[in-house]
């Protein structure tokens, strides 16, 4: 029963709360970003730039701190005590963090995993409710796969026939906001 409650909460809450943990490079990059913003704030004050620019750099440093808290502290913060150290080490660190971000699991793969887990749990429950849950999840997975195939086909069509792309968009202009949001999320 507890498993159903947890699974139900995840289902009702959606997958937006589920995300892979940040890599060490991403944590270091978030810390380096905060450090860059902090040094920028200090430099703006030392160089007596306009009050507007000083306020912006101060705000940027505060905002950047939230990224460090969100990603988590790195095991070993990068040695970036000076502007020169930030400028020389920031670029490669940012590229590595970007590469790590691109390697994050595919949303479709995560959704398939959640559905497979649900089907497995339903199989363990057995009985009429277990069968109904498993049937529902199998249908949801089939619909998800079908939607993905349709969107991929539409995108391929627009690339292969650029002259028809505006007509294609015009034909889909009357979609409901919910449909547009779903298609946008699926493309992403």
Backbone torsions as a table, in degrees:
resi	resn	phi	psi	omega
1	UNK	NA	-40.2	179.8
2	UNK	-62.1	-38.5	-179.7
3	UNK	-62.3	-41.7	178.8
4	UNK	-62.7	-40.2	-180.0
5	UNK	-64.7	-46.8	179.1
6	UNK	-62.5	-46.5	-179.6
7	UNK	-62.5	-41.6	178.2
8	UNK	-61.7	-40.6	178.0
9	UNK	-64.7	-41.6	177.1
10	UNK	-63.9	-42.6	-179.5
11	UNK	-63.4	-47.6	-178.6
12	UNK	-69.3	-34.0	-179.4
13	UNK	-76.4	-18.7	-179.2
14	UNK	84.5	174.3	-176.6
15	UNK	-89.5	-2.7	-176.9
16	UNK	-66.4	-22.4	178.7
17	UNK	-83.5	-8.2	-179.2
18	UNK	-102.0	118.6	175.6
19	UNK	-147.7	149.4	179.2
20	UNK	-65.9	151.9	178.2
21	UNK	-66.7	150.2	178.3
22	UNK	-68.6	142.8	176.2
23	UNK	-73.6	167.6	178.4
24	UNK	-61.7	-39.3	178.6
25	UNK	-64.2	-37.6	178.2
26	UNK	-67.7	-38.5	177.2
27	UNK	-65.3	-43.4	178.8
28	UNK	-64.6	-39.1	179.2
29	UNK	-65.5	-40.2	177.3
30	UNK	-62.6	-42.0	177.9
31	UNK	-64.9	-42.6	179.4
32	UNK	-63.7	-36.6	177.5
33	UNK	-63.2	-45.7	177.5
34	UNK	-60.0	-43.8	-178.8
35	UNK	-64.1	-39.3	177.4
36	UNK	-61.3	-46.3	179.5
37	UNK	-64.8	-38.8	178.9
38	UNK	-63.9	-45.7	178.8
39	UNK	-66.2	-35.0	177.4
40	UNK	-64.0	-41.3	177.4
41	UNK	-61.5	-46.2	-179.9
42	UNK	-62.2	-43.2	-179.5
43	UNK	-64.7	-40.8	179.1
44	UNK	-61.6	-38.1	179.2
45	UNK	-71.2	-41.4	-179.0
46	UNK	-65.8	-36.9	-176.6
47	UNK	-87.6	3.4	176.2
48	UNK	52.8	49.0	176.0
49	UNK	-75.3	179.3	-176.8
50	UNK	-59.0	155.3	179.4
51	UNK	-62.0	-34.6	178.7
52	UNK	-61.9	-47.2	-179.7
53	UNK	-66.5	-38.0	176.7
54	UNK	-62.9	-41.4	179.0
55	UNK	-65.6	-41.4	179.0
56	UNK	-63.9	-43.4	-179.7
57	UNK	-67.8	-34.2	176.5
58	UNK	-65.5	-43.9	178.2
59	UNK	-63.8	-40.8	179.3
60	UNK	-60.4	-42.2	179.1
61	UNK	-63.8	-40.2	178.1
62	UNK	-65.1	-44.0	-179.6
63	UNK	-65.1	-39.2	-178.1
64	UNK	-64.8	-31.6	178.8
65	UNK	-60.3	-32.6	178.8
66	UNK	-64.1	-33.3	178.6
67	UNK	-66.2	-40.2	178.6
68	UNK	-63.0	-43.4	179.9
69	UNK	-66.0	-36.3	179.8
70	UNK	-70.0	-46.6	-177.9
71	UNK	-76.1	-31.1	-176.1
72	UNK	102.1	152.7	179.4
73	UNK	-71.8	139.4	176.1
74	UNK	-71.4	154.9	177.7
75	UNK	-61.2	-39.8	-179.5
76	UNK	-130.8	99.4	178.5
77	UNK	-60.7	139.7	179.3
78	UNK	-61.4	147.9	178.9
79	UNK	-80.0	92.6	-177.6
80	UNK	-135.1	69.5	-177.8
81	UNK	-90.2	-18.4	-177.5
82	UNK	-123.8	163.4	177.6
83	UNK	-60.8	-40.4	-179.6
84	UNK	-62.2	-41.1	179.2
85	UNK	-65.6	-39.4	178.1
86	UNK	-64.9	-45.7	-178.0
87	UNK	-65.9	-33.6	-178.7
88	UNK	-83.0	-31.7	-176.1
89	UNK	-103.8	-13.0	-175.7
90	UNK	-68.8	-40.2	-177.1
91	UNK	-61.4	-54.8	179.5
92	UNK	-60.7	-36.4	179.3
93	UNK	-66.1	-41.5	178.6
94	UNK	-64.7	-39.9	178.8
95	UNK	-64.8	-41.5	179.1
96	UNK	-65.0	-41.2	178.6
97	UNK	-64.0	-39.3	177.5
98	UNK	-64.5	-42.9	177.2
99	UNK	-60.4	-42.0	178.7
100	UNK	-64.1	-39.1	-179.7
101	UNK	-65.4	-36.0	179.4
102	UNK	-69.3	-22.7	-179.4
103	UNK	-85.6	2.5	-179.1
104	UNK	-61.0	150.4	-178.3
105	UNK	-58.4	146.4	177.1
106	UNK	-66.5	137.6	179.9
107	UNK	-59.2	-36.3	-179.9
108	UNK	-65.5	-40.6	179.3
109	UNK	-65.4	-39.3	178.4
110	UNK	-65.4	-42.4	179.5
111	UNK	-63.8	-41.5	176.9
112	UNK	-60.5	-41.4	179.3
113	UNK	-62.9	-42.0	178.9
114	UNK	-64.7	-41.9	179.7
115	UNK	-66.3	-40.4	177.5
116	UNK	-62.1	-40.7	177.3
117	UNK	-61.9	-44.0	178.6
118	UNK	-62.3	-41.2	178.4
119	UNK	-64.5	-40.8	178.1
120	UNK	-63.3	-43.1	178.9
121	UNK	-64.6	-42.0	178.9
122	UNK	-62.0	-37.5	177.4
123	UNK	-64.6	-37.0	178.1
124	UNK	-67.5	-35.9	-179.7
125	UNK	-67.4	-40.5	-179.2
126	UNK	66.5	-169.6	178.1
127	UNK	69.0	-172.6	-176.3
128	UNK	-65.1	-44.4	-177.4
129	UNK	-68.5	-38.2	176.9
130	UNK	-62.2	-41.9	178.8
131	UNK	-65.7	-41.8	179.2
132	UNK	-64.2	-43.3	179.8
133	UNK	-64.1	-44.7	-179.8
134	UNK	-62.4	-42.0	178.8
135	UNK	-63.3	-45.1	178.7
136	UNK	-59.8	-45.6	-178.0
137	UNK	-67.3	-37.2	177.0
138	UNK	-64.1	-42.3	178.2
139	UNK	-65.9	-40.5	178.1
140	UNK	-62.1	-39.4	179.2
141	UNK	-67.3	-41.9	178.5
142	UNK	-62.9	-41.7	178.5
143	UNK	-66.5	-38.9	177.9
144	UNK	-62.8	-45.4	178.2
145	UNK	-62.9	-41.4	179.9
146	UNK	-63.9	-44.3	178.7
147	UNK	-60.8	-43.5	179.2
148	UNK	-60.9	-44.5	179.9
149	UNK	-63.5	-41.7	-180.0
150	UNK	-63.6	-45.2	-179.0
151	UNK	-65.5	-42.3	177.8
152	UNK	-62.4	-40.5	177.4
153	UNK	-64.3	-41.2	177.9
154	UNK	-63.3	-43.3	179.4
155	UNK	-64.7	-39.4	177.2
156	UNK	-63.8	-44.0	178.4
157	UNK	-58.0	-44.8	-178.8
158	UNK	-65.0	-33.9	178.1
159	UNK	-73.2	-38.5	-177.5
160	UNK	-77.5	-27.8	-178.4
161	UNK	-126.0	69.4	-176.1
162	UNK	-60.6	-27.4	179.8
163	UNK	-67.9	-24.1	-179.6
164	UNK	-95.1	-2.6	-175.7
165	UNK	-60.8	-41.4	-179.8
166	UNK	-67.5	-38.1	175.5
167	UNK	-64.6	-38.2	178.8
168	UNK	-62.3	-46.9	179.5
169	UNK	-64.0	-38.9	178.8
170	UNK	-62.7	-39.5	-179.5
171	UNK	-66.1	-25.8	-178.8
172	UNK	-101.8	9.4	-175.2
173	UNK	-66.1	-25.4	-176.1
174	UNK	-94.6	18.6	177.6
175	UNK	-67.6	150.6	178.2
176	UNK	-68.6	156.1	177.4
177	UNK	-57.2	-36.4	179.6
178	UNK	-64.4	-41.4	178.6
179	UNK	-65.9	-44.9	179.1
180	UNK	-59.3	-42.0	179.2
181	UNK	-64.1	-43.5	-179.5
182	UNK	-63.4	-43.3	179.9
183	UNK	-65.5	-42.4	178.3
184	UNK	-61.0	-44.8	178.5
185	UNK	-64.2	-37.3	-178.9
186	UNK	-69.1	-37.5	177.8
187	UNK	-65.1	-36.2	-173.8
188	UNK	-68.2	NA	NA
